[in-house]
């Protein structure tokens, strides 16, 4: 390539040098951009957790339970603030309140006489795994888990159906979202 017409010999050599430097610079920028895009694509992105918040009413027709189990009407109210999940159950005139921190760690509370209640929760993709239980510690026998309840919570893509899977006994409970009145 030659310098533009009217350029002096000194500026012509500078022009050639500038052209030679610009080509590798463009190439280096292009390669750098490709690496940045590839690294962004390879970096695992934090998947948004579904918002389970709402009032949910048990749908016995869609639920699957052992044959001899009769399902009573049940309502579940869930509040999720991103850090903790509060689940309030209402069934058979009784109420139960569970609170979880979805950090994958066990959170325990001593209840006296060597007893302890614990809860644990974590997200795996878009499914919430919860575990609650009780254990007792006594001289001569050590520590024994006396109760463990494991559940999986998931929500339909449209956000209108909540599925709760219990491990033991094996049950699949399906809830429909109650719309605000």
N, C-alpha and C positions, 0 to 999 in steps of 0.2 A: 504494500500500500504506500501511497505517496501522500505527502502533506498537501493541504489545500493550495490552490494556485496563489502565488504571491508570498508564500512562506519562505523564510530564509533557511539556509542550510542548518543553522543551529536549531531553529524551531522545528525543522523537519525531523531531526533526530529525536528531539523531545516528543514530537507527535508520535513517531514510531514506538518509542519507549512507552508512552502513555497507552497506546493501543495494545501493546504486548502485556502491560500490567493489568489493563481492564479485563481482558479475556480470562486470565486466571482468577481474577477477583470475582468475576461473575460465576465462574465454575465453583469456586470455593463457597460463595454465597448459596448457590444452588444445592451443593452437597450438604452444607450446614442446614438448610431448610428441610431437605429430605430427612436428615437425621433427627431433627427436632420433631417433625411430623410422625416419624416412625416411633420415637420414644414416647410421644403422647399417646399414640394408639396402643402401645404395649403396656403403659402404666395402668394398673387396675384402678378403675374409677369407683368411687364409693357409690354403691347402688342406693338409690333412695328407698327408704323403708316405707312400706305401705302404712297409711294412717288407719288404724283399726278403730279410731274414735267413733262412738255412736251408740245407739240403743239397738240391740239385736234380739229378735224373738225366735225361739226354737221352732223349726219346721219339722214336725215328726214324720211327715210323708217323705221328706228327702233324707232323713237321718237313717243310719244303719246301726242297730244295736242287737245284742243277743235276743233270740226269740221270746224268752220269758221275761224280758225287761219291758215294763210299761213306762213310757215317757210322760212325765208331768209337764204342764206348761212351765216354761222357763224364760226369763229375760236376763240378758247380760248387758251391762252398761260398761263401756270401755272408754277410758280417758288416756290419751297418749300425748306426752309433751316433748317427745324427742329423747328424754333421759329416763323417765320412769313411765311404767304402764300400770294403771289401776284397773282392776277387773272386779266389778260388783255383780254377783249372781243373786237372783231372786227366784226361788222355786219352792213349791209346797209350803208356802207361808214362812219360809226361812230365808235368811240372807247371809251371804258370805262375801268377804272383801279380801282380795289378794292384790299385793303390790309387788311389782318386779322392777329391777334395774337390769336392762338388757346389755350387760357388759360381759357376760360369760363367766362371772365369778359367783361363788356361793356366798349368800348373805344369811347369816345365822343369828338366832335370838335364843338365849337361854331362858327356859321356862321353869327352872327350879327342879330339885330332886334329881339332878343329872340328866334332865330332859332338854332337848334342843329342837327347835323348828328351823328349817332352812328353805330358802328359795334360790333359784338360779334361772336366768333367762338369757337367750342370745338369738340374734338374727342370723340365719343362714340364707343368703339371697333374700327372697321376699317372704320367708316363712319364719315365724317366731316360735322358738322352742322354749318351753317352760318346764321346770321341775320343782316340785315342792315335796317336802318330806319331814319326817321326824326321826330322831335317834335318841337313844338313851345310853348313858355311860354308868356302869355299876362296877363296884369292886368284885373281882373274881371273874367277871365275864367280859370286861372291856367295853368297847363301843359297838352298838348294834343298830342298824337302820331298822326301824319298825314299820315304816310307811314310806312309800315313794310313789309319786304321781307324776308321770311324764305326759306332756301334751304338745301338740303342734297346732299352731293357729295360722290360717291363711285366708286371704280375701280374694274374691273374684276380680277379674280385670275391670269390671264396671263398678266395683265398690259396693255392690248391693247384697252380696252373699258372703257370709263368714263361715268357714269350716273349722271345726275343732276336732282333732283326732286324739283320742285317749288310747294309751298303750295297754293298760291292764285294768279292767277288762277291755278288750278291743272294741271301741265304739267310734263311730263317725257322726258327730252332731252338726247339723246344718242350721244356720240361723239366717233369717231375712232381716234386712235393715229396716227399722221403723223410721219413717220420715217425720221430721219435726212437725208438730201440729200447730 
